[in-house]
């Protein structure tokens, strides 16, 4: 509990650090924060052209492919941005690790707050596409907040683990980058899990990120409550809690040596 209490005590400082990091991303840029809107829009456009126009992928369960794709991409890129940003959060902040009384475990939280600003624009694009493609809205769209929390919990658990290990070996950051690239294709984001035979479908459904991706689609597109997936929900939270306790344990065991190595 002290691990989390220290983070809450510095919540005002965390928002300040996140706001400064967002501003620094666009220093010297003529378009500034508009890049936060343009970047996801270009990504969606590229994948839509490749898969919908090039490969002629058909709509999934009656949902236009571009909307179905964007819902999955929103969940994945939010998760990936947090993990990829957090892996260097300790090694990239030696001034906080060495000279300031600061809860180092809060550094991945800054990455989460930063990623939320980009994620908000991704969700805005998704809603605009739903309106453009005449996809109906339902009350279950509010359930998106639950899956957002799931994504944060999973990403934060992994972030504590990889950020602490990266202090001892910079190869961890490179490995995380490779695994995220593989994970994007191994997670049913650009393809539908229904395409797989039953044994493989069960295996791929164990991927905790798939639970969040499908949850976004259930909330925005299919109006499906999360309690209709009890087995997947239980599996997700077991995996996430194991990763969280592992991440916290490793972080606390290695933390005394951070100042000597960054």
C-alpha positions as CSV (number, residue, x, y, z in Angstrom):
1,X,0.0,0.0,0.0
2,X,2.9,2.4,0.7
3,X,4.0,1.8,-2.9
4,X,0.8,3.3,-4.2
5,X,0.5,5.9,-1.4
6,X,3.7,7.5,-2.4
7,X,2.4,7.9,-5.9
8,X,-0.9,9.5,-4.7
9,X,1.1,12.0,-2.6
10,X,2.8,13.3,-5.7
11,X,-0.2,13.4,-8.0
12,X,0.1,17.2,-8.6
13,X,3.7,16.9,-9.6
14,X,2.9,14.0,-11.9
15,X,0.4,16.1,-13.9
16,X,3.0,18.9,-14.1
17,X,5.6,16.5,-15.5
18,X,3.1,15.0,-18.0
19,X,2.1,18.4,-19.3
20,X,5.7,19.4,-19.7
21,X,6.5,16.2,-21.5
22,X,3.6,16.8,-23.9
23,X,4.8,20.3,-24.7
24,X,8.4,19.1,-25.2
25,X,7.2,16.7,-27.9
26,X,6.2,19.6,-30.2
27,X,8.9,22.2,-29.4
28,X,10.0,23.8,-32.6
29,X,7.1,22.3,-34.6
30,X,5.0,24.6,-36.7
31,X,1.9,22.4,-36.4
32,X,2.5,21.7,-32.7
33,X,-0.2,19.7,-31.0
34,X,-2.0,19.1,-34.3
35,X,0.4,16.3,-34.8
36,X,-1.4,14.4,-32.1
37,X,-4.4,14.4,-34.4
38,X,-2.6,13.9,-37.7
39,X,-0.5,10.9,-36.7
40,X,-3.3,8.5,-35.7
41,X,-5.3,9.7,-38.7
42,X,-2.5,8.8,-41.1
43,X,-2.0,5.4,-39.4
44,X,-5.6,4.6,-39.8
45,X,-5.7,5.7,-43.4
46,X,-2.6,3.6,-44.3
47,X,-4.0,0.4,-42.7
48,X,-7.4,1.0,-44.2
49,X,-6.1,1.4,-47.7
50,X,-3.8,-1.7,-47.4
51,X,-6.4,-4.0,-45.9
52,X,-9.7,-2.7,-47.1
53,X,-8.7,-1.5,-50.6
54,X,-5.7,-3.7,-51.3
55,X,-6.7,-7.0,-49.7
56,X,-10.4,-6.3,-49.9
57,X,-11.1,-7.3,-46.3
58,X,-14.8,-7.5,-45.7
59,X,-16.7,-5.8,-42.8
60,X,-16.6,-7.7,-39.6
61,X,-20.1,-8.7,-38.2
62,X,-21.7,-5.9,-40.3
63,X,-19.4,-3.2,-39.0
64,X,-17.4,-1.2,-41.6
65,X,-13.8,-2.3,-41.6
66,X,-12.3,1.2,-41.0
67,X,-14.4,1.6,-37.8
68,X,-13.6,-2.0,-36.6
69,X,-9.9,-1.4,-37.3
70,X,-9.8,2.0,-35.5
71,X,-11.4,0.6,-32.4
72,X,-8.8,-2.1,-32.1
73,X,-5.9,0.3,-33.0
74,X,-7.0,2.8,-30.3
75,X,-6.7,0.1,-27.6
76,X,-3.4,-1.3,-28.9
77,X,-1.5,2.0,-29.5
78,X,-2.5,3.3,-26.1
79,X,-1.1,0.2,-24.5
80,X,2.1,0.2,-26.6
81,X,2.8,3.9,-26.1
82,X,2.7,3.4,-22.3
83,X,5.0,0.4,-22.3
84,X,7.5,1.7,-24.9
85,X,7.6,5.1,-23.1
86,X,8.0,3.6,-19.6
87,X,10.9,1.2,-20.4
88,X,13.3,4.2,-20.4
89,X,11.5,6.2,-17.8
90,X,14.1,5.5,-15.1
91,X,17.2,5.6,-17.2
92,X,16.0,8.8,-18.8
93,X,15.4,10.6,-15.6
94,X,18.7,10.5,-13.6
95,X,18.0,13.9,-12.0
96,X,14.9,12.5,-10.4
97,X,16.5,9.2,-9.4
98,X,19.7,10.7,-7.9
99,X,19.0,14.2,-6.6
100,X,15.3,14.6,-5.8
101,X,13.1,13.0,-3.2
102,X,10.7,11.5,-5.6
103,X,8.7,8.2,-5.8
104,X,10.5,6.6,-8.8
105,X,7.7,4.1,-9.2
106,X,5.5,7.1,-10.3
107,X,7.5,7.7,-13.5
108,X,5.5,5.2,-15.6
109,X,2.4,7.1,-14.4
110,X,3.7,10.2,-16.2
111,X,3.8,8.1,-19.4
112,X,0.2,7.1,-18.8
113,X,-1.0,10.7,-18.5
114,X,1.0,11.6,-21.6
115,X,-0.5,8.7,-23.5
116,X,-4.0,9.7,-22.4
117,X,-3.9,12.9,-24.4
118,X,-3.0,11.0,-27.6
119,X,-5.6,8.4,-26.8
120,X,-8.3,11.0,-26.4
121,X,-7.8,12.1,-30.0
122,X,-7.8,8.5,-31.2
123,X,-11.2,8.0,-29.5
124,X,-12.4,11.3,-31.1
125,X,-11.4,9.9,-34.5
126,X,-13.2,6.7,-33.8
127,X,-16.4,8.5,-32.9
128,X,-16.1,10.7,-36.0
129,X,-15.7,7.5,-38.2
130,X,-18.7,5.9,-36.5
131,X,-20.8,9.0,-37.4
132,X,-19.5,9.0,-40.9
133,X,-20.2,5.3,-41.4
134,X,-23.6,5.5,-39.8
135,X,-22.7,3.1,-37.0
136,X,-25.3,3.4,-34.2
137,X,-24.3,4.4,-30.6
138,X,-25.5,2.5,-27.6
139,X,-25.5,3.0,-23.8
140,X,-22.7,0.4,-23.6
141,X,-20.2,2.9,-24.9
142,X,-19.8,4.0,-21.3
143,X,-18.3,0.6,-20.6
144,X,-15.2,1.8,-22.5
145,X,-14.1,3.4,-19.2
146,X,-13.7,-0.1,-17.7
147,X,-11.6,-1.4,-20.5
148,X,-9.5,1.8,-20.4
149,X,-8.8,1.0,-16.8
150,X,-7.9,-2.6,-17.8
151,X,-5.5,-1.4,-20.4
152,X,-3.8,1.0,-17.9
153,X,-3.5,-1.7,-15.2
154,X,-1.9,-4.2,-17.7
155,X,0.5,-1.6,-19.2
156,X,1.5,-0.3,-15.8
157,X,2.2,-3.8,-14.5
158,X,4.5,-4.5,-17.4
159,X,6.0,-1.0,-17.2
160,X,7.3,-1.4,-13.6
161,X,8.9,-4.7,-14.6
162,X,10.7,-3.6,-17.8
163,X,11.7,-0.2,-16.5
164,X,13.5,-1.6,-13.5
165,X,15.2,-4.4,-15.6
166,X,16.3,-1.8,-18.2
167,X,18.4,-0.1,-15.6
168,X,20.6,-3.2,-15.5
169,X,20.6,-4.0,-19.2
170,X,19.7,-1.5,-21.9
171,X,18.9,-4.5,-24.2
172,X,15.6,-4.7,-22.4
173,X,14.4,-1.6,-24.2
174,X,15.3,-3.1,-27.6
175,X,13.7,-6.4,-26.7
176,X,10.5,-4.5,-25.7
177,X,10.4,-2.7,-29.0
178,X,10.7,-6.0,-30.9
179,X,8.0,-7.7,-28.7
180,X,5.6,-4.8,-29.3
181,X,6.1,-5.1,-33.0
182,X,5.4,-8.9,-32.9
183,X,2.6,-8.3,-30.4
184,X,0.7,-6.0,-32.8
185,X,0.5,-8.7,-35.4
186,X,-0.1,-11.5,-32.9
187,X,-3.0,-9.6,-31.3
188,X,-6.3,-9.7,-33.4
189,X,-6.2,-6.0,-34.3
190,X,-5.8,-6.1,-38.1
191,X,-7.4,-9.5,-38.4
192,X,-10.4,-11.2,-36.8
193,X,-9.8,-14.0,-34.3
194,X,-12.9,-15.7,-35.7
195,X,-10.6,-16.7,-38.7
196,X,-8.7,-19.1,-36.6
197,X,-9.5,-22.8,-35.9
198,X,-10.9,-23.4,-32.4
199,X,-7.7,-24.6,-30.7
200,X,-5.7,-21.6,-31.9
201,X,-8.6,-19.3,-31.1
202,X,-8.5,-20.4,-27.5
203,X,-4.7,-19.9,-27.4
204,X,-4.8,-16.4,-28.9
205,X,-7.6,-15.4,-26.6
206,X,-5.3,-15.8,-23.6
207,X,-3.4,-12.7,-24.8
208,X,-4.5,-10.1,-22.2
209,X,-4.2,-7.3,-24.7
210,X,-6.8,-9.1,-26.9
211,X,-9.2,-8.8,-24.0
212,X,-8.9,-5.0,-24.0
213,X,-9.0,-4.7,-27.8
214,X,-12.2,-6.8,-28.0
215,X,-13.6,-4.8,-25.1
216,X,-13.2,-1.6,-27.0
217,X,-15.1,-3.2,-29.9
218,X,-17.7,-4.6,-27.6
219,X,-18.3,-1.1,-26.1
220,X,-18.3,1.0,-29.2
221,X,-19.6,-1.4,-31.8
222,X,-21.3,-4.5,-30.5
223,X,-23.1,-3.2,-27.3
224,X,-21.9,-6.3,-25.4
225,X,-21.5,-6.1,-21.6
226,X,-18.2,-7.3,-20.1
227,X,-20.0,-9.9,-17.9
228,X,-20.9,-11.9,-21.0
229,X,-17.2,-12.8,-21.2
230,X,-16.7,-14.2,-17.6
231,X,-13.9,-16.6,-18.5
232,X,-11.9,-14.1,-20.4
233,X,-12.4,-11.5,-17.7
234,X,-11.2,-13.9,-15.0
235,X,-8.2,-14.9,-17.1
236,X,-7.3,-11.3,-17.8
237,X,-7.3,-10.2,-14.2
238,X,-5.4,-13.2,-13.0
239,X,-2.6,-12.5,-15.6
240,X,-2.7,-8.8,-14.9
241,X,-2.5,-9.2,-11.1
242,X,0.4,-11.7,-11.4
243,X,2.2,-9.3,-13.6
244,X,1.5,-6.4,-11.2
245,X,2.8,-8.1,-8.1
246,X,5.8,-9.4,-10.1
247,X,6.5,-5.9,-11.4
248,X,6.2,-4.3,-7.9
249,X,8.4,-7.0,-6.3
250,X,11.1,-6.7,-8.9
251,X,11.0,-2.9,-8.8
252,X,11.3,-2.7,-5.0
253,X,14.1,-5.3,-4.9
254,X,16.2,-3.4,-7.5
255,X,15.3,0.2,-6.6
256,X,18.2,0.7,-4.1
257,X,20.7,0.3,-6.9
258,X,19.0,2.6,-9.4
259,X,20.9,5.7,-8.4
260,X,24.3,4.0,-8.9
261,X,23.5,2.7,-12.4
262,X,21.5,5.5,-14.2
